[in-house]
Amino acid sequence: MARRKTKLNDNNLAIAYYRYSSHSQNEASIEQQRELAHEWADAHGLKIVREYEDAAISGTKEDRPGFQLMLSEVAKIRPNTLIAWKTDRLGRDKYVLAMAKKTIRDAGCEIHLLAENIPTDTAEGILIEGLMEALAEYYSRNLSVHIQRGMDFNAEHANFNGHKVFGFKTEKVDKKRKYVIDPDTAPFVQLMFAKYAEGEPMQSICDEFNEAGLRTSRGNPFGVKTMHRMLKNRAYIGEYRHGEFVVPGGMPALVDGETFDRAQKRLAENKRKGSQRARGMDEDGAPRYWLTGKLYCGECGETMQGVSGTSKTGRTYYYYYCSAQRKKLCTKKKVKKDWIEDLVTDVLRYIIDDSENLMSLAVDAAVYYKEHYKETGYLEGLEAKRKEVEKGIANLMKAIEGGALSDTLIERLNQLEAQKASLNDAIQAENVKVSLCEDEHSIKAYFEKFLHADFDNPETRDKILEYFVDKIYLYDEKLVVTSWYSEDKTEITWDMLKGADGDPFVKGEAAEFDCFPLGSTIYKVNDMLIS
């Protein structure tokens, strides 16, 4: 029985969808798909009014931006026809395809596939259409199986599978690449475990490694998060892991079991002290100076850095200190850590808790985006770099499909896939910025997500600081907070900020300030300064 025919929209409007996954060089490029779509539309008296595309995105993924945008707009545009290259361009998951086709057809739009001229109003056409959907999904899954099979074989035999581990290098052993000890970096792994197990803070070890010019397996400076992962890595006691595969003794041990266990015990103890982070401490119990990178000396313009000092009674005090003052190049006094951090938190809280301030800032942000993101080559540069990476991936995939599966190919493929993922994230972020240029309402809606944010959550507070604040300049008599988005400077005296109960951010008192949020000057009391 034929499918009940949907009533088509009575117009000559068409939309088109293009996708290129980069897995095969035989695929029609997006430009080729576009050219053929326009040729067919012209030949059939249709006008393409909207085009959607997803470059280098697998058809198995439902959350493709262009695909989802098309599905959300088809009912609004009400076109007569959707033009696509083949079934697998719309997707390779039969369930996703079925739902998408229903959405499109329910909107009164028929689907025309340029390379598969299948009638969809007959029983035979429906059968062939279903078969093409199944074949699209089969191809995708079969390709994944072939690659996964090779990686599973490597994992079962503890072979190198593309994952670099600091302290190890790889060598060919019986034609297979294996992990072996790297004599240049392995001693640092042993030193890291020994120092941490003896009680030395991770940050101190990181500083020591960075000062020695040491870099992680990815070529980056050492940080606490990286070192935390390294200290938990059982590869250092000889345990090979890849996905669900675990091979005890699959790689040489760099650390003895006793030292490793002592390190794990200390990590567990620090985890139980997680509340320290909310009090401005890191996982080692050391002070966390979260204004670092944002706080600057108003007198000389140098950064303010976190320092500590111990009194004769043994009590430790924490401050922010001008980096130039430490070199006797500035006379700026150091400031109490808790005082300045609490004040900045209150400033941020006031910004976010007041919808009028937030919307005013959104207007400034809209202007800023239009000035800084409308004409820029940064996004184009990212996209060009991604095309280079996609070309490399396509070449490797062609070699793998031809049977040339090797450790070197898998390693390089993993590297390129990771690079592409990073580029996709960066491009997505830039696309958001570009789209915001066009729509002030979108900026306001986005900013509203921060309204009444939880400042007791350090991650939320840090995100707001990073997103809304450019720099904070600290003088001996005032504080100046500047925004990414506005060059306005409004000075507010301490008396104006001070409420009846001494709280400088009481709503009743602060409501009179229309331009308080960012680009403001705040006068402060003297007890925040240390002589």
C-alpha positions, 0 to 999 in steps of 0.5 A: 500500500502506498504512503498517504500522499502529503499535500504539498505547498503550492509554491515554487520555493525550495530549500537545499541541504548539503553535507560532507563528512570527509570520510571518503574522497569520492563524496561530492563536495558541498560546492558540487552539491550546491551547483547540482541543486541549483541546476535541478531547481532551475530546470524545474522552475524552483527558486532555492530560498534557503540553504543549509550545510554541515561540513565535515560532520558525520551523518550519524550525528543528529545534532548537526547545526545545519540539519537541526536548523533546517528541521526547525525552519521548514514549517515556517518557510513552507517550501515545495521541495527539499533538495539533497544529494543522496539519502546518506547526506540527510543522515546515516541513522535510519531512526533519525532519517525517519523522524526528519523525513516525517517533519519535512513531509508534514510541513508540506515539503517533498524531498528530492534526492539528486543522485537517487531519483526515487518515486516516494508515492508508490509502494516500490518507491517506499521500499527502495527508499527504506533500503537506501536508508538501511544501506546508509546506516550499514556503511557508516557502522561497517566502516566504524567496525573495521577501524574499531576491530584494528584498535581492539586488536592493538588493545588486546595485545597492549600495542600502541593505539595512538595515546601518548603517555608522558614518561614513555616512548614507542618502539617497533617490537615484532612489527608492532609498536609498543610502549617503552621507557623514555629515559629522558622523561621517566625520571620526572615521573618518578620524581613527581610521585615521590614528591607528591607522596611525601606531601609536596603540593602539586602546584610546587611540582608543576612550577619546578617542572616548568622552570626546568623547561619540561612540557607535557606529552601534548607540549604544554606547560604542566598544570595542576589538572594535568598532574592530577590525571598523571598521578591517577594513571595506572600506566605508571605501575605497568597497567595498559588500558584502552577503553574496556581493555585492561592488560596488567603488565602490558607496559613497563612500570615506572613507579613501585606499587607502594609509592603509587598507593601513597599518592592515591591515598593523599589524592583521596584525602584532598578530595574529601577537602573539596569544600576548600575550593569554595573557600578559595583553596585548591585541591592541595589546600593551597590558596587559590588566587582566582583574580590572577590574570584579571587584577592589575596594579592601577599605579603601574599597570603590572599584574597583581599576583598572589603571595602569602606571609606567616606571622610570629604566631605561625598564622598565614596571611594571604595577599595580592601583590604588585609584581613590579613592587616585588622588584622595587619598581612600584610603590603599590601596597599589597592588599588582603586577598579575602577583602578584594575577592569578596568585593569583586564577588559583590560587584559581579553579583550586583551586575548579574542580579540586576536585570536592568544592568544586565540588559544595558550590558547586553546592548553594549555587547551587541555593539561590541560584537558588531565592531569586532566580529563583523569584519574579521578573518579569524573565523575564515582562518579557522575554517581554512585550517579545518579544511586542511585537517579534513583533507588529511583525515580523508587521505588516511581514511582512504588508505584504511579503507584500502586495507592499509591499517597500521599503528602509524596510521591510527596514531596520525588519525587520532591526532587529526581527529583531536585537532579537528574536534578542537577546531570545531569547538573554536569555529562553533564559538566564533559562529555564535559570536557572529550570529550574535552580531545580527541579533541583539535579542539573542545577546539579551537572551544569552545574558539572562542565563546568568541572572541570579547566578550561584556565586557560591559555585567557584566555577560559575563565579569564574565563568562570569568573571571571565565573560564579563570583565576585561581588567580590574585596576587596583589603586590605593584609593579606588578600584576600577572595573572595565568591561570587554564591551564598554569603554564607559567610566563611571566613578562612584564614591564609597559613601554612595555605595555604602548602605545603612548597614554598611553593605556597599551593595544594598539594593535600595542604595545601589538602585540609583546607579544606572551605569554601575556594572562595568566600566565603573570606579569604586572607592574603598575603605582603607582597611584593605591595604597592608602597609 
